[in-house]
Amino acid sequence: MFDVVEAWSNNWAWSLPLIVFTVLAHAFGLALIREQLVLPLSLTFGRHRSSFTLTVIIVPTVILITVLHGLEAGVWAVAYVALGARPEFSSAMLYSLNAMTTYGHAELYLAQHWRLMGAIEALNGMMLFGLTTAFLFGVLQRHWPAPGH
C-alpha cells in the first residue's frame, strides 16, 4: 500500500509544477501572439470585417498556437524521459501528445509507477485547450465577417 501512495505522491509532485509551468507559458504565449500578431494584423487588415481579414489573422494564429501546444507537450515528454517513464524522447513526445489531446490511441504506456502522471497531463491538456478555445473565440468574435461581406 505504501508503494502505491508513494508512487501517486510522486506523480502529483512532478505533475503540479508542470501544470503551473505550462499554463503560465500558455498564457504568456497567447498574450505574445495577440500583441505581436493579432493586433498588428488587425490594424493592417482589420478595418473591414471580411473573410480575407479573418483568414489573414486566423491562419498564422492557429499555426502559432499549434506550435505552442507542441512545445508544452515537449516539456512533459522531457520530464517523462528524465524520470524514466519513457525510454526516449520520440516515444515520450508521442505519448505526451496523446495524453494532452486525450486522443490516447497509440499503444504507448508510461512505466507502471508513472501512469497517473499521464492522466494528470490529460487534465492539463483540457485546461490548455480551454484557454486556447477562449482565445480563438475572442479573435473570431472580433474579426468574423459582417453580414453581406
Secondary structure, DSSP 8 states (H G I E B T S, - for coil): -HHHHHHHHHHHHHHHHHHHHHHHHHHHHHHHHIIIIIHHHHHHHTTS--HHHHHHHHHHHHHHHHHHHHHHHHHHHHHHHHHTSSSSHHHHHHHHHHHHHT---SS----GGGHHHHHHHHHHHHHHHHHHHHHHHHHHHHHS--TT-
